[in-house]
Amino acid sequence: MTPSNQNETQLDKTLGPFLLWGLGVGYVISGMYFGWNLGLEKGGTLGLAVATFFIIILYVTFTFSYTELACAIPKAGGAFDYAVRALGRQWGFLGGMAQNIEFIFAPPAIAFAIGAYLNIFIPAAPVPVIAIFSYVIFTGLNIYGVRAAASFELIITVVAILGLLIFAGTTLPVFKTAHLAQNALPNGWTGAFAALPFAIWFFLGIEGVANVAEETIHPQRNVLIGFGSAILTLVALCVLTFIASVGVAGWETVVYPEAGALPSDSPLPLALAYALGQGHIFYQLVTFIALFGLVASFHGIILAAGRATFEFGRVGFAPAGLGKVHPRFKPLQMRW
């Protein structure tokens, strides 16, 4: 490969541990705001807690194992590159396609969730229009460069974390331990098994950090710091959010808006409505900040999808144009 061709397919090293932490937490943080509480319907407080305990063990060990791979093979393809190294190109292709499906097909679903959420505040704006607009804006930001993309991701991730801390600070004063034991295992231990997919919601997506290892300054050091601190932050937020939500008035309160209603996938507004009332400023603030969590995950997964498809193009499994770096928007160095 000639030097000019190398420049066309070479990513600059731009990311430090702080930005990697922001990306790792940002990929996942929407799962703290939405969806996980449906596991309470399956397993109750105890069932989901046990499921979450085992998922925490799974993701902590997985994350540090994945960190070792990302440090040893710092390439944009992430799981694809690891599979190629271990199993060869054919099996690697299957692993890479599975990763592409995750990263490429997840953003449209989140985009429609953003559209549905904003439609509550702007009823005149159709959900598909908001979703398409979101896609255009955040794809454009990623095209502009990883420096801008990662910095934006860091900002909205910090805001989303502040939202969770505000939520905990306003609900923990009414927390009662007895609420955690209230109808704690409604469907027996089979309910705990059924709750496992919802416990995964607390951590799903953090593996996307591996796809920016190639763009990390001193990856053997900084990937470990960024990846490791991200999973530890998520574990702390998971436990805090779970306890603060259920401790308000029991698990039914953060699943059913009212008796006989269908389950809601938005536990934090339900807990705040019970603790403070829907007119309270903190209810409105946390409900609005939840949008930042959606945007953080949406934007982060788009970034990871870009790296996964880039690697496919670079090695010849996709059109070669996908495996080139734009000479103008190639990112500048950033050491955070």
Phi, psi and omega in degrees: 000128181286160179304322181294322177292324177297319179297327181289336184241012184257126177272139177286148174276113191231345193252138172254182186296328182293316178292324176296320175300315179298320178294315182299315179289321182295323177306326194256334202295338176298333178293344174283335184266330190226142162092321186298330184293343177294341173291337176292325177298325181280314190241354186070184183299312183291318181299313179290326179296317179294316178300317181294323178302312181290326178291325176299314177301314180302311187285326177295313180292320177299316184298315181287330172293317179295326177298318178301317179294317181295326178287322182282326182231075184282079182237155185292340183283347178056239184302327178299312181294323179293319180293321178297316182295322185273325192238353182098173189292323184292311177291327176298323177300317179296318177296319179294321178294322177298319178294318179299319179299317179299310188281332183273325184267345177288316183304320178301321179295319180290324178299318177291328175294319176298317179299316180294323181291313180293332179297334176296321182274331181232078185301334182286343182270117180296144182302313180299325180295315178297318181298314180294318179299317178299317180300315182296314183297310187281332172294319177299320179296322178291324177297323182298330176144153183292335178299308179292319183296312182291325178294317177297318179299319180298315183297309183289333176293317177299318178298316180296323176295318177301322177299318178293323179291321176297318178301311181297320181294333181266340180260330181298329176299337178256008180295139174225132181300326181300331180293333179289332182268358184286114180049051194289336183222070189293333184243021180070190184287342173295331176294326177296320178295318179294337181278349184305313181300330181279331174293326177299333181303334180292341188226355186297126176112347183297338181298345179297342178300325182299333183285350176251013180299326180295335182261015183261135174288130182049064187301327182297339177258309191284329177296319178299314181295311183293312181296313183295315180293329179294313182293323179292322175298317181293323177298315179297316180293323179300308182297316181297314182293318179300308183294317182295327181287305186289329183290350180292311182199025181094164188291330181299329182295329182258016174241314185251121179300328177201166182301130179084356181280161174290153179299143175255146179263019182239082187289326186294313176300325179294317179294317180293323178298321179289318185282323189238335188096149184291341180275353183291146183298324180288329174299312181294322182293311182294322178298321178289319182295334177305330177299325178296324177297318177298315182295321180299314180292318180300309183294319181295319181290326174300318179298314180295322179298321179298321180288321181296316179288327176302315181294323178298319178291324183292328182263359174097008177272356178215168180309138186301332180298334178286344183257024180242150179260129181294129184294333182275317187265011177301129190294152176269167184286137179216124193254015181297000000 
